[in-house]
Amino acid sequence: MLRSLQSPDLERQLLRRSVLALSAGRDRCDGCHRTPLTGERVHHYEGGRQLCELCRRERREQPIRSQVVHGGEHGATVRITDQRPERGRRRVA
Ligand SMILES: [Zn+2]
């Protein structure tokens, strides 16, 4: 018997897909499997392993590099600069 999707089933399925799509592009800590928070430091080790700040404290091994986790809006912002010639700018006093 073919079962049609009821509205709550469809909503649940769409929500599940969107959550999976969001988490697919995110990095996870290899120690606790948590997604590091924006602003938190992530430490990268040889072999591609990465650990969050909390898990790093339990290891003596030095990371190859560390980086701050940026939010989803990082790189998508636009800085508006005044590119008019100097004499065309109105002075604000
Ligand atoms: Zn961790």
PDB file of the backbone (N, CA, C, O) and the ligand in Angstrom, with CONECT records:
HET     ZN  A 101       1
ATOM      1  N   MET A   1       0.844  -1.183   0.000  1.00  0.00           N
ATOM      2  CA  MET A   1       0.000   0.000   0.000  1.00  0.00           C
ATOM      3  C   MET A   1       0.885   1.241   0.000  1.00  0.00           C
ATOM      4  O   MET A   1       1.810   1.377   0.800  1.00  0.00           O
ATOM      5  N   LEU A   2       0.568   2.126  -0.914  1.00  0.00           N
ATOM      6  CA  LEU A   2       1.327   3.364  -1.015  1.00  0.00           C
ATOM      7  C   LEU A   2       0.817   4.358   0.022  1.00  0.00           C
ATOM      8  O   LEU A   2      -0.371   4.675   0.079  1.00  0.00           O
ATOM      9  N   ARG A   3       1.744   4.835   0.832  1.00  0.00           N
ATOM     10  CA  ARG A   3       1.356   5.759   1.900  1.00  0.00           C
ATOM     11  C   ARG A   3       1.738   7.181   1.504  1.00  0.00           C
ATOM     12  O   ARG A   3       2.902   7.460   1.216  1.00  0.00           O
ATOM     13  N   SER A   4       0.775   8.060   1.492  1.00  0.00           N
ATOM     14  CA  SER A   4       1.087   9.449   1.163  1.00  0.00           C
ATOM     15  C   SER A   4       1.586  10.158   2.420  1.00  0.00           C
ATOM     16  O   SER A   4       1.226   9.799   3.541  1.00  0.00           O
ATOM     17  N   LEU A   5       2.420  11.169   2.206  1.00  0.00           N
ATOM     18  CA  LEU A   5       2.976  11.906   3.334  1.00  0.00           C
ATOM     19  C   LEU A   5       1.934  12.858   3.902  1.00  0.00           C
ATOM     20  O   LEU A   5       1.349  13.665   3.181  1.00  0.00           O
ATOM     21  N   GLN A   6       1.720  12.751   5.173  1.00  0.00           N
ATOM     22  CA  GLN A   6       0.842  13.698   5.852  1.00  0.00           C
ATOM     23  C   GLN A   6       1.655  14.943   6.172  1.00  0.00           C
ATOM     24  O   GLN A   6       2.885  14.884   6.186  1.00  0.00           O
ATOM     25  N   SER A   7       1.024  16.021   6.418  1.00  0.00           N
ATOM     26  CA  SER A   7       1.720  17.275   6.649  1.00  0.00           C
ATOM     27  C   SER A   7       2.765  17.193   7.760  1.00  0.00           C
ATOM     28  O   SER A   7       3.887  17.655   7.551  1.00  0.00           O
ATOM     29  N   PRO A   8       2.454  16.626   8.939  1.00  0.00           N
ATOM     30  CA  PRO A   8       3.496  16.538   9.983  1.00  0.00           C
ATOM     31  C   PRO A   8       4.676  15.670   9.546  1.00  0.00           C
ATOM     32  O   PRO A   8       5.823  15.959   9.886  1.00  0.00           O
ATOM     33  N   ASP A   9       4.388  14.584   8.777  1.00  0.00           N
ATOM     34  CA  ASP A   9       5.483  13.738   8.288  1.00  0.00           C
ATOM     35  C   ASP A   9       6.370  14.509   7.327  1.00  0.00           C
ATOM     36  O   ASP A   9       7.596  14.419   7.394  1.00  0.00           O
ATOM     37  N   LEU A  10       5.754  15.257   6.444  1.00  0.00           N
ATOM     38  CA  LEU A  10       6.506  16.042   5.469  1.00  0.00           C
ATOM     39  C   LEU A  10       7.345  17.107   6.177  1.00  0.00           C
ATOM     40  O   LEU A  10       8.511  17.313   5.840  1.00  0.00           O
ATOM     41  N   GLU A  11       6.748  17.778   7.156  1.00  0.00           N
ATOM     42  CA  GLU A  11       7.490  18.799   7.903  1.00  0.00           C
ATOM     43  C   GLU A  11       8.683  18.183   8.634  1.00  0.00           C
ATOM     44  O   GLU A  11       9.779  18.745   8.638  1.00  0.00           O
ATOM     45  N   ARG A  12       8.461  17.035   9.243  1.00  0.00           N
ATOM     46  CA  ARG A  12       9.527  16.361   9.973  1.00  0.00           C
ATOM     47  C   ARG A  12      10.661  15.952   9.025  1.00  0.00           C
ATOM     48  O   ARG A  12      11.841  16.090   9.346  1.00  0.00           O
ATOM     49  N   GLN A  13      10.273  15.451   7.865  1.00  0.00           N
ATOM     50  CA  GLN A  13      11.278  15.023   6.892  1.00  0.00           C
ATOM     51  C   GLN A  13      12.070  16.217   6.344  1.00  0.00           C
ATOM     52  O   GLN A  13      13.285  16.127   6.166  1.00  0.00           O
ATOM     53  N   LEU A  14      11.389  17.321   6.080  1.00  0.00           N
ATOM     54  CA  LEU A  14      12.074  18.521   5.600  1.00  0.00           C
ATOM     55  C   LEU A  14      13.017  19.068   6.664  1.00  0.00           C
ATOM     56  O   LEU A  14      14.129  19.496   6.356  1.00  0.00           O
ATOM     57  N   LEU A  15      12.567  19.054   7.921  1.00  0.00           N
ATOM     58  CA  LEU A  15      13.412  19.524   9.018  1.00  0.00           C
ATOM     59  C   LEU A  15      14.654  18.649   9.151  1.00  0.00           C
ATOM     60  O   LEU A  15      15.761  19.159   9.326  1.00  0.00           O
ATOM     61  N   ARG A  16      14.472  17.336   9.069  1.00  0.00           N
ATOM     62  CA  ARG A  16      15.599  16.413   9.178  1.00  0.00           C
ATOM     63  C   ARG A  16      16.610  16.660   8.062  1.00  0.00           C
ATOM     64  O   ARG A  16      17.817  16.688   8.300  1.00  0.00           O
ATOM     65  N   ARG A  17      16.110  16.836   6.858  1.00  0.00           N
ATOM     66  CA  ARG A  17      17.017  17.091   5.724  1.00  0.00           C
ATOM     67  C   ARG A  17      17.787  18.394   5.903  1.00  0.00           C
ATOM     68  O   ARG A  17      18.986  18.453   5.632  1.00  0.00           O
ATOM     69  N   SER A  18      17.104  19.429   6.356  1.00  0.00           N
ATOM     70  CA  SER A  18      17.794  20.721   6.508  1.00  0.00           C
ATOM     71  C   SER A  18      18.829  20.660   7.626  1.00  0.00           C
ATOM     72  O   SER A  18      19.900  21.256   7.507  1.00  0.00           O
ATOM     73  N   VAL A  19      18.530  19.955   8.697  1.00  0.00           N
ATOM     74  CA  VAL A  19      19.505  19.825   9.789  1.00  0.00           C
ATOM     75  C   VAL A  19      20.716  19.026   9.328  1.00  0.00           C
ATOM     76  O   VAL A  19      21.852  19.376   9.651  1.00  0.00           O
ATOM     77  N   LEU A  20      20.479  17.950   8.572  1.00  0.00           N
ATOM     78  CA  LEU A  20      21.595  17.155   8.053  1.00  0.00           C
ATOM     79  C   LEU A  20      22.433  17.968   7.079  1.00  0.00           C
ATOM     80  O   LEU A  20      23.660  17.860   7.077  1.00  0.00           O
ATOM     81  N   ALA A  21      21.784  18.781   6.253  1.00  0.00           N
ATOM     82  CA  ALA A  21      22.507  19.610   5.297  1.00  0.00           C
ATOM     83  C   ALA A  21      23.353  20.646   6.025  1.00  0.00           C
ATOM     84  O   ALA A  21      24.474  20.939   5.607  1.00  0.00           O
ATOM     85  N   LEU A  22      22.829  21.195   7.097  1.00  0.00           N
ATOM     86  CA  LEU A  22      23.586  22.180   7.864  1.00  0.00           C
ATOM     87  C   LEU A  22      24.795  21.545   8.534  1.00  0.00           C
ATOM     88  O   LEU A  22      25.885  22.116   8.521  1.00  0.00           O
ATOM     89  N   SER A  23      24.608  20.378   9.112  1.00  0.00           N
ATOM     90  CA  SER A  23      25.698  19.747   9.851  1.00  0.00           C
ATOM     91  C   SER A  23      26.717  19.102   8.931  1.00  0.00           C
ATOM     92  O   SER A  23      27.827  18.808   9.373  1.00  0.00           O
ATOM     93  N   ALA A  24      26.385  18.872   7.670  1.00  0.00           N
ATOM     94  CA  ALA A  24      27.316  18.201   6.747  1.00  0.00           C
ATOM     95  C   ALA A  24      28.542  19.061   6.477  1.00  0.00           C
ATOM     96  O   ALA A  24      29.646  18.535   6.339  1.00  0.00           O
ATOM     97  N   GLY A  25      28.365  20.365   6.400  1.00  0.00           N
ATOM     98  CA  GLY A  25      29.489  21.230   6.079  1.00  0.00           C
ATOM     99  C   GLY A  25      30.286  21.681   7.279  1.00  0.00           C
ATOM    100  O   GLY A  25      31.276  22.397   7.128  1.00  0.00           O
ATOM    101  N   ARG A  26      29.881  21.283   8.457  1.00  0.00           N
ATOM    102  CA  ARG A  26      30.546  21.749   9.672  1.00  0.00           C
ATOM    103  C   ARG A  26      31.624  20.787  10.121  1.00  0.00           C
ATOM    104  O   ARG A  26      31.552  19.579   9.898  1.00  0.00           O
ATOM    105  N   ASP A  27      32.612  21.358  10.753  1.00  0.00           N
ATOM    106  CA  ASP A  27      33.671  20.541  11.316  1.00  0.00           C
ATOM    107  C   ASP A  27      33.256  20.090  12.701  1.00  0.00           C
ATOM    108  O   ASP A  27      32.602  20.824  13.442  1.00  0.00           O
ATOM    109  N   ARG A  28      33.637  18.894  13.033  1.00  0.00           N
ATOM    110  CA  ARG A  28      33.349  18.373  14.363  1.00  0.00           C
ATOM    111  C   ARG A  28      34.643  18.014  15.061  1.00  0.00           C
ATOM    112  O   ARG A  28      35.646  17.684  14.428  1.00  0.00           O
ATOM    113  N   CYS A  29      34.596  18.085  16.373  1.00  0.00           N
ATOM    114  CA  CYS A  29      35.742  17.691  17.171  1.00  0.00           C
ATOM    115  C   CYS A  29      35.867  16.171  17.116  1.00  0.00           C
ATOM    116  O   CYS A  29      34.876  15.460  17.286  1.00  0.00           O
ATOM    117  N   ASP A  30      37.076  15.670  16.881  1.00  0.00           N
ATOM    118  CA  ASP A  30      37.282  14.231  16.825  1.00  0.00           C
ATOM    119  C   ASP A  30      37.310  13.609  18.217  1.00  0.00           C
ATOM    120  O   ASP A  30      37.268  12.386  18.349  1.00  0.00           O
ATOM    121  N   GLY A  31      37.381  14.429  19.245  1.00  0.00           N
ATOM    122  CA  GLY A  31      37.392  13.902  20.605  1.00  0.00           C
ATOM    123  C   GLY A  31      35.993  13.714  21.159  1.00  0.00           C
ATOM    124  O   GLY A  31      35.647  12.628  21.625  1.00  0.00           O
ATOM    125  N   CYS A  32      35.186  14.762  21.113  1.00  0.00           N
ATOM    126  CA  CYS A  32      33.850  14.712  21.723  1.00  0.00           C
ATOM    127  C   CYS A  32      32.728  14.751  20.673  1.00  0.00           C
ATOM    128  O   CYS A  32      31.553  14.665  21.030  1.00  0.00           O
ATOM    129  N   HIS A  33      33.074  14.877  19.395  1.00  0.00           N
ATOM    130  CA  HIS A  33      32.118  14.892  18.277  1.00  0.00           C
ATOM    131  C   HIS A  33      31.158  16.065  18.341  1.00  0.00           C
ATOM    132  O   HIS A  33      30.085  16.035  17.739  1.00  0.00           O
ATOM    133  N   ARG A  34      31.545  17.081  19.062  1.00  0.00           N
ATOM    134  CA  ARG A  34      30.726  18.280  19.184  1.00  0.00           C
ATOM    135  C   ARG A  34      31.117  19.253  18.080  1.00  0.00           C
ATOM    136  O   ARG A  34      32.274  19.291  17.662  1.00  0.00           O
ATOM    137  N   THR A  35      30.143  20.048  17.604  1.00  0.00           N
ATOM    138  CA  THR A  35      30.445  21.113  16.653  1.00  0.00           C
ATOM    139  C   THR A  35      30.929  22.313  17.450  1.00  0.00           C
ATOM    140  O   THR A  35      30.185  22.846  18.273  1.00  0.00           O
ATOM    141  N   PRO A  36      32.168  22.749  17.218  1.00  0.00           N
ATOM    142  CA  PRO A  36      32.697  23.884  17.976  1.00  0.00           C
ATOM    143  C   PRO A  36      31.863  25.142  17.763  1.00  0.00           C
ATOM    144  O   PRO A  36      31.311  25.355  16.683  1.00  0.00           O
ATOM    145  N   LEU A  37      31.777  25.955  18.775  1.00  0.00           N
ATOM    146  CA  LEU A  37      30.980  27.176  18.721  1.00  0.00           C
ATOM    147  C   LEU A  37      31.720  28.271  17.975  1.00  0.00           C
ATOM    148  O   LEU A  37      32.945  28.246  17.865  1.00  0.00           O
ATOM    149  N   THR A  38      30.973  29.217  17.472  1.00  0.00           N
ATOM    150  CA  THR A  38      31.573  30.370  16.815  1.00  0.00           C
ATOM    151  C   THR A  38      32.434  31.119  17.818  1.00  0.00           C
ATOM    152  O   THR A  38      31.995  31.410  18.931  1.00  0.00           O
ATOM    153  N   GLY A  39      33.662  31.430  17.418  1.00  0.00           N
ATOM    154  CA  GLY A  39      34.589  32.125  18.307  1.00  0.00           C
ATOM    155  C   GLY A  39      35.493  31.180  19.082  1.00  0.00           C
ATOM    156  O   GLY A  39      36.477  31.616  19.680  1.00  0.00           O
ATOM    157  N   GLU A  40      35.173  29.894  19.078  1.00  0.00           N
ATOM    158  CA  GLU A  40      35.986  28.913  19.795  1.00  0.00           C
ATOM    159  C   GLU A  40      37.207  28.525  18.940  1.00  0.00           C
ATOM    160  O   GLU A  40      37.129  28.542  17.712  1.00  0.00           O
ATOM    161  N   ARG A  41      38.310  28.182  19.574  1.00  0.00           N
ATOM    162  CA  ARG A  41      39.503  27.747  18.847  1.00  0.00           C
ATOM    163  C   ARG A  41      39.421  26.253  18.564  1.00  0.00           C
ATOM    164  O   ARG A  41      39.017  25.458  19.413  1.00  0.00           O
ATOM    165  N   VAL A  42      39.819  25.894  17.336  1.00  0.00           N
ATOM    166  CA  VAL A  42      39.914  24.487  16.943  1.00  0.00           C
ATOM    167  C   VAL A  42      41.376  24.224  16.609  1.00  0.00           C
ATOM    168  O   VAL A  42      42.023  25.036  15.948  1.00  0.00           O
ATOM    169  N   HIS A  43      41.892  23.092  17.067  1.00  0.00           N
ATOM    170  CA  HIS A  43      43.299  22.763  16.889  1.00  0.00           C
ATOM    171  C   HIS A  43      43.430  21.577  15.940  1.00  0.00           C
ATOM    172  O   HIS A  43      42.780  20.547  16.117  1.00  0.00           O
ATOM    173  N   HIS A  44      44.275  21.740  14.940  1.00  0.00           N
ATOM    174  CA  HIS A  44      44.474  20.721  13.913  1.00  0.00           C
ATOM    175  C   HIS A  44      45.784  19.989  14.182  1.00  0.00           C
ATOM    176  O   HIS A  44      46.806  20.598  14.496  1.00  0.00           O
ATOM    177  N   TYR A  45      45.724  18.657  14.050  1.00  0.00           N
ATOM    178  CA  TYR A  45      46.886  17.808  14.306  1.00  0.00           C
ATOM    179  C   TYR A  45      47.246  17.028  13.054  1.00  0.00           C
ATOM    180  O   TYR A  45      46.486  16.983  12.087  1.00  0.00           O
ATOM    181  N   GLU A  46      48.423  16.413  13.093  1.00  0.00           N
ATOM    182  CA  GLU A  46      48.850  15.596  11.957  1.00  0.00           C
ATOM    183  C   GLU A  46      47.837  14.483  11.712  1.00  0.00           C
ATOM    184  O   GLU A  46      47.246  13.947  12.649  1.00  0.00           O
ATOM    185  N   GLY A  47      47.647  14.149  10.449  1.00  0.00           N
ATOM    186  CA  GLY A  47      46.700  13.099  10.095  1.00  0.00           C
ATOM    187  C   GLY A  47      45.287  13.629   9.916  1.00  0.00           C
ATOM    188  O   GLY A  47      44.356  12.853   9.697  1.00  0.00           O
ATOM    189  N   GLY A  48      45.115  14.960  10.008  1.00  0.00           N
ATOM    190  CA  GLY A  48      43.800  15.545   9.773  1.00  0.00           C
ATOM    191  C   GLY A  48      42.898  15.572  10.990  1.00  0.00           C
ATOM    192  O   GLY A  48      41.744  15.990  10.901  1.00  0.00           O
ATOM    193  N   ARG A  49      43.407  15.134  12.114  1.00  0.00           N
ATOM    194  CA  ARG A  49      42.612  15.122  13.334  1.00  0.00           C
ATOM    195  C   ARG A  49      42.456  16.543  13.857  1.00  0.00           C
ATOM    196  O   ARG A  49      43.401  17.330  13.808  1.00  0.00           O
ATOM    197  N   GLN A  50      41.275  16.874  14.355  1.00  0.00           N
ATOM    198  CA  GLN A  50      41.068  18.194  14.945  1.00  0.00           C
ATOM    199  C   GLN A  50      40.313  18.063  16.266  1.00  0.00           C
ATOM    200  O   GLN A  50      39.425  17.227  16.433  1.00  0.00           O
ATOM    201  N   LEU A  51      40.705  18.919  17.182  1.00  0.00           N
ATOM    202  CA  LEU A  51      40.127  18.865  18.527  1.00  0.00           C
ATOM    203  C   LEU A  51      39.654  20.241  18.950  1.00  0.00           C
ATOM    204  O   LEU A  51      40.230  21.258  18.561  1.00  0.00           O
ATOM    205  N   CYS A  52      38.605  20.264  19.747  1.00  0.00           N
ATOM    206  CA  CYS A  52      38.113  21.529  20.285  1.00  0.00           C
ATOM    207  C   CYS A  52      39.007  21.951  21.450  1.00  0.00           C
ATOM    208  O   CYS A  52      39.914  21.222  21.852  1.00  0.00           O
ATOM    209  N   GLU A  53      38.739  23.111  21.970  1.00  0.00           N
ATOM    210  CA  GLU A  53      39.559  23.648  23.056  1.00  0.00           C
ATOM    211  C   GLU A  53      39.497  22.748  24.299  1.00  0.00           C
ATOM    212  O   GLU A  53      40.505  22.562  24.981  1.00  0.00           O
ATOM    213  N   LEU A  54      38.349  22.207  24.584  1.00  0.00           N
ATOM    214  CA  LEU A  54      38.195  21.372  25.777  1.00  0.00           C
ATOM    215  C   LEU A  54      38.970  20.065  25.660  1.00  0.00           C
ATOM    216  O   LEU A  54      39.616  19.635  26.615  1.00  0.00           O
ATOM    217  N   CYS A  55      38.907  19.434  24.491  1.00  0.00           N
ATOM    218  CA  CYS A  55      39.590  18.149  24.296  1.00  0.00           C
ATOM    219  C   CYS A  55      41.094  18.330  24.154  1.00  0.00           C
ATOM    220  O   CYS A  55      41.864  17.422  24.469  1.00  0.00           O
ATOM    221  N   ARG A  56      41.507  19.482  23.688  1.00  0.00           N
ATOM    222  CA  ARG A  56      42.940  19.729  23.512  1.00  0.00           C
ATOM    223  C   ARG A  56      43.662  19.721  24.855  1.00  0.00           C
ATOM    224  O   ARG A  56      44.818  19.310  24.946  1.00  0.00           O
ATOM    225  N   ARG A  57      42.987  20.167  25.866  1.00  0.00           N
ATOM    226  CA  ARG A  57      43.614  20.247  27.199  1.00  0.00           C
ATOM    227  C   ARG A  57      44.017  18.891  27.732  1.00  0.00           C
ATOM    228  O   ARG A  57      44.893  18.786  28.591  1.00  0.00           O
ATOM    229  N   GLU A  58      43.367  17.838  27.216  1.00  0.00           N
ATOM    230  CA  GLU A  58      43.673  16.494  27.685  1.00  0.00           C
ATOM    231  C   GLU A  58      44.846  15.867  26.943  1.00  0.00           C
ATOM    232  O   GLU A  58      45.247  14.745  27.254  1.00  0.00           O
ATOM    233  N   ARG A  59      45.399  16.575  25.969  1.00  0.00           N
ATOM    234  CA  ARG A  59      46.496  16.027  25.160  1.00  0.00           C
ATOM    235  C   ARG A  59      47.750  16.881  25.308  1.00  0.00           C
ATOM    236  O   ARG A  59      47.675  18.103  25.438  1.00  0.00           O
ATOM    237  N   ARG A  60      48.890  16.223  25.287  1.00  0.00           N
ATOM    238  CA  ARG A  60      50.155  16.955  25.370  1.00  0.00           C
ATOM    239  C   ARG A  60      50.694  17.313  23.996  1.00  0.00           C
ATOM    240  O   ARG A  60      51.502  18.230  23.844  1.00  0.00           O
ATOM    241  N   GLU A  61      50.230  16.571  23.001  1.00  0.00           N
ATOM    242  CA  GLU A  61      50.683  16.773  21.620  1.00  0.00           C
ATOM    243  C   GLU A  61      50.375  18.203  21.172  1.00  0.00           C
ATOM    244  O   GLU A  61      49.295  18.732  21.432  1.00  0.00           O
ATOM    245  N   GLN A  62      51.352  18.816  20.493  1.00  0.00           N
ATOM    246  CA  GLN A  62      51.168  20.182  20.008  1.00  0.00           C
ATOM    247  C   GLN A  62      50.444  20.168  18.659  1.00  0.00           C
ATOM    248  O   GLN A  62      50.774  19.358  17.792  1.00  0.00           O
ATOM    249  N   PRO A  63      49.470  21.048  18.474  1.00  0.00           N
ATOM    250  CA  PRO A  63      48.770  21.093  17.180  1.00  0.00           C
ATOM    251  C   PRO A  63      49.647  21.698  16.087  1.00  0.00           C
ATOM    252  O   PRO A  63      50.566  22.467  16.367  1.00  0.00           O
ATOM    253  N   ILE A  64      49.354  21.345  14.854  1.00  0.00           N
ATOM    254  CA  ILE A  64      50.054  21.925  13.696  1.00  0.00           C
ATOM    255  C   ILE A  64      49.623  23.377  13.544  1.00  0.00           C
ATOM    256  O   ILE A  64      50.440  24.268  13.309  1.00  0.00           O
ATOM    257  N   ARG A  65      48.338  23.589  13.682  1.00  0.00           N
ATOM    258  CA  ARG A  65      47.806  24.954  13.602  1.00  0.00           C
ATOM    259  C   ARG A  65      46.497  25.020  14.387  1.00  0.00           C
ATOM    260  O   ARG A  65      45.857  24.010  14.679  1.00  0.00           O
ATOM    261  N   SER A  66      46.137  26.241  14.709  1.00  0.00           N
ATOM    262  CA  SER A  66      44.892  26.480  15.433  1.00  0.00           C
ATOM    263  C   SER A  66      44.157  27.604  14.725  1.00  0.00           C
ATOM    264  O   SER A  66      44.777  28.498  14.150  1.00  0.00           O
ATOM    265  N   GLN A  67      42.864  27.553  14.769  1.00  0.00           N
ATOM    266  CA  GLN A  67      42.100  28.627  14.131  1.00  0.00           C
ATOM    267  C   GLN A  67      40.809  28.876  14.895  1.00  0.00           C
ATOM    268  O   GLN A  67      40.304  28.011  15.610  1.00  0.00           O
ATOM    269  N   VAL A  68      40.297  30.077  14.721  1.00  0.00           N
ATOM    270  CA  VAL A  68      39.048  30.460  15.367  1.00  0.00           C
ATOM    271  C   VAL A  68      37.892  30.083  14.438  1.00  0.00           C
ATOM    272  O   VAL A  68      37.964  30.300  13.228  1.00  0.00           O
ATOM    273  N   VAL A  69      36.841  29.524  15.005  1.00  0.00           N
ATOM    274  CA  VAL A  69      35.656  29.161  14.222  1.00  0.00           C
ATOM    275  C   VAL A  69      34.868  30.431  13.922  1.00  0.00           C
ATOM    276  O   VAL A  69      34.537  31.202  14.822  1.00  0.00           O
ATOM    277  N   HIS A  70      34.580  30.628  12.663  1.00  0.00           N
ATOM    278  CA  HIS A  70      33.815  31.793  12.238  1.00  0.00           C
ATOM    279  C   HIS A  70      32.352  31.412  12.068  1.00  0.00           C
ATOM    280  O   HIS A  70      32.018  30.248  11.848  1.00  0.00           O
ATOM    281  N   GLY A  71      31.496  32.404  12.174  1.00  0.00           N
ATOM    282  CA  GLY A  71      30.067  32.185  11.986  1.00  0.00           C
ATOM    283  C   GLY A  71      29.722  32.020  10.526  1.00  0.00           C
ATOM    284  O   GLY A  71      30.573  32.207   9.656  1.00  0.00           O
ATOM    285  N   GLY A  72      28.490  31.674  10.252  1.00  0.00           N
ATOM    286  CA  GLY A  72      28.033  31.443   8.890  1.00  0.00           C
ATOM    287  C   GLY A  72      28.075  32.680   8.028  1.00  0.00           C
ATOM    288  O   GLY A  72      28.146  32.583   6.803  1.00  0.00           O
ATOM    289  N   GLU A  73      28.033  33.842   8.651  1.00  0.00           N
ATOM    290  CA  GLU A  73      28.040  35.083   7.887  1.00  0.00           C
ATOM    291  C   GLU A  73      29.460  35.524   7.521  1.00  0.00           C
ATOM    292  O   GLU A  73      29.637  36.490   6.777  1.00  0.00           O
ATOM    293  N   HIS A  74      30.468  34.822   8.040  1.00  0.00           N
ATOM    294  CA  HIS A  74      31.853  35.212   7.773  1.00  0.00           C
ATOM    295  C   HIS A  74      32.149  35.129   6.281  1.00  0.00           C
ATOM    296  O   HIS A  74      31.878  34.109   5.647  1.00  0.00           O
ATOM    297  N   GLY A  75      32.697  36.188   5.728  1.00  0.00           N
ATOM    298  CA  GLY A  75      33.035  36.229   4.314  1.00  0.00           C
ATOM    299  C   GLY A  75      31.888  36.663   3.431  1.00  0.00           C
ATOM    300  O   GLY A  75      32.080  36.892   2.236  1.00  0.00           O
ATOM    301  N   ALA A  76      30.698  36.781   3.996  1.00  0.00           N
ATOM    302  CA  ALA A  76      29.537  37.170   3.199  1.00  0.00           C
ATOM    303  C   ALA A  76      29.177  38.641   3.408  1.00  0.00           C
ATOM    304  O   ALA A  76      28.201  39.137   2.846  1.00  0.00           O
ATOM    305  N   THR A  77      29.961  39.318   4.207  1.00  0.00           N
ATOM    306  CA  THR A  77      29.678  40.717   4.458  1.00  0.00           C
ATOM    307  C   THR A  77      30.367  41.598   3.418  1.00  0.00           C
ATOM    308  O   THR A  77      31.336  41.186   2.779  1.00  0.00           O
ATOM    309  N   VAL A  78      29.862  42.790   3.263  1.00  0.00           N
ATOM    310  CA  VAL A  78      30.405  43.721   2.270  1.00  0.00           C
ATOM    311  C   VAL A  78      30.814  44.995   2.992  1.00  0.00           C
ATOM    312  O   VAL A  78      30.043  45.550   3.773  1.00  0.00           O
ATOM    313  N   ARG A  79      32.019  45.450   2.728  1.00  0.00           N
ATOM    314  CA  ARG A  79      32.466  46.714   3.300  1.00  0.00           C
ATOM    315  C   ARG A  79      32.273  47.785   2.237  1.00  0.00           C
ATOM    316  O   ARG A  79      32.785  47.677   1.123  1.00  0.00           O
ATOM    317  N   ILE A  80      31.541  48.802   2.596  1.00  0.00           N
ATOM    318  CA  ILE A  80      31.289  49.890   1.666  1.00  0.00           C
ATOM    319  C   ILE A  80      32.396  50.918   1.826  1.00  0.00           C
ATOM    320  O   ILE A  80      32.616  51.454   2.912  1.00  0.00           O
ATOM    321  N   THR A  81      33.082  51.181   0.734  1.00  0.00           N
ATOM    322  CA  THR A  81      34.154  52.183   0.768  1.00  0.00           C
ATOM    323  C   THR A  81      33.807  53.308  -0.193  1.00  0.00           C
ATOM    324  O   THR A  81      33.205  53.086  -1.244  1.00  0.00           O
ATOM    325  N   ASP A  82      34.191  54.498   0.180  1.00  0.00           N
ATOM    326  CA  ASP A  82      33.943  55.665  -0.656  1.00  0.00           C
ATOM    327  C   ASP A  82      35.065  55.751  -1.687  1.00  0.00           C
ATOM    328  O   ASP A  82      36.211  56.048  -1.350  1.00  0.00           O
ATOM    329  N   GLN A  83      34.722  55.488  -2.936  1.00  0.00           N
ATOM    330  CA  GLN A  83      35.742  55.465  -3.989  1.00  0.00           C
ATOM    331  C   GLN A  83      35.696  56.719  -4.856  1.00  0.00           C
ATOM    332  O   GLN A  83      36.351  56.788  -5.897  1.00  0.00           O
ATOM    333  N   ARG A  84      34.915  57.715  -4.420  1.00  0.00           N
ATOM    334  CA  ARG A  84      34.875  58.966  -5.187  1.00  0.00           C
ATOM    335  C   ARG A  84      36.194  59.711  -4.998  1.00  0.00           C
ATOM    336  O   ARG A  84      36.877  59.517  -3.993  1.00  0.00           O
ATOM    337  N   PRO A  85      36.551  60.556  -5.951  1.00  0.00           N
ATOM    338  CA  PRO A  85      37.757  61.361  -5.776  1.00  0.00           C
ATOM    339  C   PRO A  85      37.642  62.217  -4.513  1.00  0.00           C
ATOM    340  O   PRO A  85      36.542  62.546  -4.070  1.00  0.00           O
ATOM    341  N   GLU A  86      38.771  62.564  -3.956  1.00  0.00           N
ATOM    342  CA  GLU A  86      38.811  63.295  -2.681  1.00  0.00           C
ATOM    343  C   GLU A  86      37.960  64.562  -2.691  1.00  0.00           C
ATOM    344  O   GLU A  86      37.238  64.817  -1.727  1.00  0.00           O
ATOM    345  N   ARG A  87      38.025  65.355  -3.748  1.00  0.00           N
ATOM    346  CA  ARG A  87      37.309  66.636  -3.765  1.00  0.00           C
ATOM    347  C   ARG A  87      35.793  66.462  -3.916  1.00  0.00           C
ATOM    348  O   ARG A  87      35.039  67.394  -3.636  1.00  0.00           O
ATOM    349  N   GLY A  88      35.341  65.286  -4.353  1.00  0.00           N
ATOM    350  CA  GLY A  88      33.906  65.042  -4.505  1.00  0.00           C
ATOM    351  C   GLY A  88      33.240  64.641  -3.205  1.00  0.00           C
ATOM    352  O   GLY A  88      32.012  64.602  -3.133  1.00  0.00           O
ATOM    353  N   ARG A  89      34.007  64.345  -2.188  1.00  0.00           N
ATOM    354  CA  ARG A  89      33.441  63.904  -0.903  1.00  0.00           C
ATOM    355  C   ARG A  89      32.938  65.069  -0.097  1.00  0.00           C
ATOM    356  O   ARG A  89      33.578  66.117  -0.015  1.00  0.00           O
ATOM    357  N   ARG A  90      31.810  64.876   0.481  1.00  0.00           N
ATOM    358  CA  ARG A  90      31.260  65.913   1.348  1.00  0.00           C
ATOM    359  C   ARG A  90      31.831  65.719   2.744  1.00  0.00           C
ATOM    360  O   ARG A  90      31.874  64.609   3.274  1.00  0.00           O
ATOM    361  N   ARG A  91      32.259  66.807   3.309  1.00  0.00           N
ATOM    362  CA  ARG A  91      32.859  66.724   4.652  1.00  0.00           C
ATOM    363  C   ARG A  91      31.766  66.744   5.707  1.00  0.00           C
ATOM    364  O   ARG A  91      30.835  67.547   5.645  1.00  0.00           O
ATOM    365  N   VAL A  92      31.893  65.866   6.654  1.00  0.00           N
ATOM    366  CA  VAL A  92      30.969  65.827   7.769  1.00  0.00           C
ATOM    367  C   VAL A  92      31.669  66.423   8.969  1.00  0.00           C
ATOM    368  O   VAL A  92      32.701  65.913   9.406  1.00  0.00           O
ATOM    369  N   ALA A  93      31.118  67.504   9.509  1.00  0.00           N
ATOM    370  CA  ALA A  93      31.770  68.181  10.627  1.00  0.00           C
ATOM    371  C   ALA A  93      31.059  67.909  11.932  1.00  0.00           C
ATOM    372  O   ALA A  93      31.478  68.404  12.978  1.00  0.00           O
TER     373      ALA A  93
HETATM  374 ZN    ZN A 101      36.056  18.153  21.764  1.00  0.00          ZN2+
END
